[in-house]
Amino acid sequence: MMTSTCGRCGEAVDDGVQCNSCQKYFHFACGAISEQGYRKLGDRKSQWKCNTCKASTKSSAKTTNAPMSPLPQELATNIQTIMKDVNELKVSLKRVSSQIIKLEDKVKTVDQLKGEVTLLKSRVEVLEEESKAKDQWLRANNVEIKGVPQISNENLFGVIKNIGTKIMYPVEKANINFVTRIPSKDKTSNTKAILVSFINKYAKEDFVAAARQKRLSPADIGLSGSHRIYINDHLTSSNKQLLSKAKTLARENGFQFVWVKHAKIFVRKDSTSPFFTVAKEKDLLKISANSNFTEKDNLN
């Protein structure tokens, strides 16, 4: 061992102990350890520390293990408030999540109902068209005559017979089921139309076809008046409205021909164009669009 100065007394140390921490040398007595005790340390000599370093190590350990000082009261209160708010938010989020799930279920139900409603609407439309077609079919034997003046004690069969004679299609009582006056929706006329029901559709069709070959007026059948008498198929109210709309659109779009045959409405752009039927509202778009149509739309 080299001669060093004692870390406690400051005198020279020829033989002593060395502190593993501060690396200073001490006389055995200054280091508070006997020479015999130091020799017995064996390999542990390298871990020996002087009293000063031992005291410093204990003080550091106490400082490290010392409990943290309590938080200020205001900060602790704020943390408690925040934690409470967080818990309430968790509860609210859980409630909202549950409501969203219920809402999604309702949306799925509504979507299903929308699909069912669409199918039902389509079915209703089909049934309405079938009902209208059946209503018109029940009128297949009927003729509606407008423009015949009303007189007291009139003989309607006699009027029909005179018309038949004038159009060269004789009508006998045996050919008719009934004949009567019916109210008219035409607000400009107080004269009721005449409804004639023939015994079959073919007799009715022949009567209407013959009437369209000649322009009739009341004077032609022995009554007063020079206005025209109109003889047509007995259309349902819905078909009459459809015919009125078709005529209006035809005028607006330059169509020259609109007519009724076998209780069906036909439209034609001009004499060189194919004709097509107007059986329902959406068929009116054919007129508005001014489209071209083929002969496959002709009457069957």
C-alpha positions in Angstrom: 0.0 0.0 0.0 1.4 3.5 -0.9 1.6 6.1 1.8 -1.5 8.2 1.9 -3.1 10.8 4.2 -5.8 9.6 6.6 -9.2 10.9 5.7 -9.9 11.7 9.3 -6.8 12.8 11.2 -4.7 13.9 8.2 -1.7 12.0 9.3 0.2 9.7 7.0 -1.2 6.1 6.6 1.2 3.3 6.0 -1.2 0.5 6.8 -5.0 1.0 7.1 -8.3 0.7 5.4 -9.7 2.3 2.2 -13.3 3.4 1.8 -15.0 1.8 -1.2 -17.2 4.9 -1.7 -15.0 8.0 -1.2 -11.7 6.1 -1.9 -10.0 7.7 1.1 -7.5 5.9 3.4 -8.0 5.7 7.2 -5.9 4.4 10.1 -7.7 1.4 11.6 -8.6 3.5 14.7 -9.8 6.4 12.6 -11.9 4.1 10.5 -13.5 2.6 13.7 -12.4 -0.9 12.8 -9.7 -3.1 14.3 -6.9 -4.5 12.2 -8.1 -8.0 13.1 -11.7 -7.2 12.2 -10.7 -5.8 8.9 -8.6 -8.8 8.1 -11.6 -11.1 8.8 -13.7 -9.3 6.1 -11.9 -11.2 3.4 -13.5 -10.5 0.0 -15.8 -8.0 1.7 -12.9 -5.6 2.2 -13.8 -4.1 -1.2 -17.3 -3.2 0.1 -16.1 -1.4 3.3 -17.2 2.2 3.8 -16.2 4.8 6.2 -18.7 6.2 8.7 -19.2 9.4 6.8 -20.1 7.5 3.6 -22.3 5.1 5.6 -24.2 8.0 7.1 -24.6 9.7 3.6 -26.0 6.4 2.1 -28.6 6.0 4.9 -29.7 9.6 4.6 -30.1 9.2 0.8 -32.1 6.0 1.3 -34.4 7.8 3.8 -35.0 10.6 1.3 -35.8 8.2 -1.5 -38.2 6.2 0.6 -39.9 9.2 2.2 -43.7 9.3 1.5 -45.0 12.0 -1.0 -46.5 15.0 0.5 -50.3 15.0 0.3 -51.9 16.9 -2.7 -53.3 20.4 -2.0 -57.0 20.2 -1.0 -58.2 22.3 -4.0 -56.4 20.0 -6.5 -57.8 16.9 -4.8 -61.3 18.3 -5.0 -60.9 19.1 -8.7 -59.7 15.6 -9.4 -62.7 14.1 -7.6 -65.0 16.3 -9.6 -63.3 15.3 -12.8 -63.6 11.6 -11.9 -67.3 12.1 -11.1 -67.9 13.8 -14.4 -66.1 10.9 -16.2 -68.2 8.3 -14.5 -71.4 10.2 -15.4 -70.2 10.5 -19.0 -69.6 6.8 -19.1 -73.2 6.2 -17.9 -74.5 8.7 -20.5 -72.5 7.1 -23.3 -73.8 3.7 -22.3 -77.4 5.0 -22.4 -76.8 6.7 -25.8 -75.3 3.5 -27.2 -78.4 1.6 -26.1 -80.7 4.1 -27.7 -78.6 4.0 -30.9 -79.0 0.2 -31.1 -82.8 0.6 -30.6 -82.9 3.3 -33.3 -81.0 1.1 -35.7 -83.5 -1.7 -35.1 -86.4 0.7 -35.8 -84.7 1.9 -39.0 -84.4 -1.7 -40.1 -88.0 -2.3 -39.4 -89.0 0.9 -41.3 -86.9 -0.2 -44.3 -88.7 -3.5 -44.2 -92.1 -1.8 -44.0 -91.1 0.5 -46.9 -90.4 -2.5 -49.0 -93.8 -4.0 -48.0 -95.6 -0.7 -48.7 -94.0 -0.5 -52.1 -95.2 -4.0 -52.9 -98.7 -3.2 -51.6 -98.8 0.1 -53.5 -97.9 -1.8 -56.7 -100.5 -4.4 -56.0 -103.2 -1.7 -55.3 -102.3 0.0 -58.6 -102.8 -3.4 -60.4 -106.1 -3.9 -58.6 -107.3 -0.4 -59.5 -106.4 -1.0 -63.1 -108.2 -4.3 -63.1 -111.2 -2.7 -61.4 -111.3 0.1 -64.0 -111.0 -2.4 -66.8 -113.9 -4.5 -65.3 -116.0 -1.4 -64.9 -115.5 -0.5 -68.5 -116.2 -4.0 -69.6 -119.6 -3.9 -67.9 -120.4 -1.0 -70.2 -119.3 -2.8 -73.4 -122.9 -2.9 -74.7 -123.7 0.7 -73.9 -123.9 3.8 -76.1 -123.9 7.4 -74.8 -125.7 10.0 -77.0 -125.2 13.7 -76.4 -127.0 16.7 -78.0 -130.5 15.3 -78.3 -132.9 18.0 -76.9 -135.3 17.0 -74.1 -139.0 17.3 -74.7 -142.0 16.6 -72.5 -143.4 13.0 -72.7 -140.6 12.0 -75.0 -140.3 8.5 -76.4 -136.6 7.6 -76.1 -137.0 4.4 -78.0 -138.6 6.4 -80.8 -135.6 8.8 -80.8 -133.2 5.9 -81.1 -135.2 4.3 -83.8 -135.2 7.7 -85.8 -131.4 7.9 -85.3 -131.1 4.3 -86.6 -133.1 5.1 -89.6 -131.0 8.2 -90.4 -127.7 6.4 -90.1 -129.0 3.4 -92.0 -128.8 1.0 -89.1 -132.4 0.1 -88.2 -132.9 -0.5 -84.5 -135.7 -2.7 -83.1 -136.9 -3.0 -79.5 -135.6 -6.5 -79.4 -132.1 -5.2 -79.9 -132.2 -3.0 -76.8 -132.1 -3.9 -73.1 -133.0 -0.3 -71.9 -132.7 3.3 -72.8 -132.7 6.3 -70.4 -131.5 9.8 -69.7 -128.4 10.1 -67.5 -127.0 13.2 -65.7 -124.2 15.1 -67.5 -121.2 16.6 -65.9 -121.1 19.2 -68.7 -122.0 22.4 -66.8 -122.7 24.3 -70.0 -125.6 22.1 -70.9 -128.9 21.3 -69.1 -129.7 18.5 -71.5 -129.1 15.0 -70.1 -127.3 12.5 -72.3 -129.1 9.4 -73.5 -127.8 6.0 -72.5 -128.7 3.0 -74.7 -127.9 -0.5 -73.7 -127.9 -3.0 -76.6 -128.5 -6.7 -76.2 -124.9 -7.5 -77.2 -121.6 -5.8 -77.9 -121.7 -6.4 -81.7 -125.0 -4.6 -82.2 -123.6 -1.7 -80.2 -120.4 -1.6 -82.2 -122.3 -1.6 -85.5 -124.6 1.2 -84.3 -121.7 3.4 -83.3 -119.7 2.7 -86.5 -122.8 3.6 -88.6 -123.4 6.8 -86.6 -119.8 8.0 -87.2 -120.3 7.8 -90.9 -122.9 10.6 -90.8 -123.0 14.0 -89.0 -126.3 14.3 -87.2 -128.2 17.2 -85.8 -131.6 17.3 -83.9 -133.3 18.5 -87.1 -132.3 15.2 -88.8 -134.5 13.3 -86.3 -137.4 15.7 -86.2 -136.4 17.9 -83.3 -135.4 21.6 -83.1 -131.8 22.5 -83.3 -128.8 22.6 -85.7 -126.0 21.6 -83.3 -124.3 18.3 -83.5 -125.4 15.0 -81.9 -122.5 12.9 -80.6 -122.8 9.1 -80.4 -119.9 7.4 -78.6 -119.0 4.4 -76.4 -120.2 4.8 -72.8 -116.8 5.5 -71.1 -116.3 5.3 -67.3 -115.6 8.6 -65.5 -111.8 7.7 -65.3 -111.6 7.0 -69.0 -113.5 10.2 -69.8 -110.9 12.2 -67.8 -108.1 10.3 -69.5 -109.6 11.1 -72.9 -109.9 14.8 -72.0 -106.2 14.9 -70.9 -105.2 13.1 -74.0 -107.0 15.6 -76.2 -105.4 18.5 -74.4 -101.8 17.1 -74.6 -102.4 16.2 -78.3 -103.2 19.8 -79.1 -100.2 21.0 -77.1 -97.8 18.6 -78.9 -99.1 18.8 -82.4 -100.9 15.5 -82.5 -103.7 15.5 -85.1 -105.8 12.5 -84.1 -107.4 11.3 -80.9 -110.3 8.9 -81.1 -112.2 6.1 -79.2 -112.9 2.7 -80.5 -114.1 -0.4 -78.6 -114.0 1.9 -75.5 -110.2 2.3 -75.9 -108.4 5.7 -76.5 -106.1 6.0 -79.5 -103.7 8.8 -80.5 -101.8 9.4 -83.7 -99.3 12.1 -84.6 -100.4 12.4 -88.2 -101.7 10.3 -91.1 -98.3 8.7 -91.7 -97.5 7.9 -88.1 -98.3 4.7 -86.2 -101.0 5.0 -83.5 -100.9 3.9 -79.9 -103.3 3.4 -77.1 -103.7 5.5 -73.9 -105.0 3.0 -71.3 -103.6 4.7 -68.1 -102.1 8.0 -66.9 -98.5 7.1 -67.6 -99.4 6.5 -71.2 -99.9 10.2 -71.5 -96.2 10.6 -71.3 -96.0 9.1 -74.8 -97.7 12.2 -76.1 -95.7 14.7 -74.0 -92.4 13.0 -75.1 -93.6 13.1 -78.7 -91.9 9.7 -79.1 -92.1 7.3 -82.1 -94.2 4.2 -81.6 -94.6 1.0 -83.6 -97.7 -0.9 -84.9 -97.3 -3.4 -82.1 -99.3 -0.9 -79.9 -102.3 -1.3 -82.2 -105.6 -2.7 -81.0 -105.5 -6.5 -80.6 
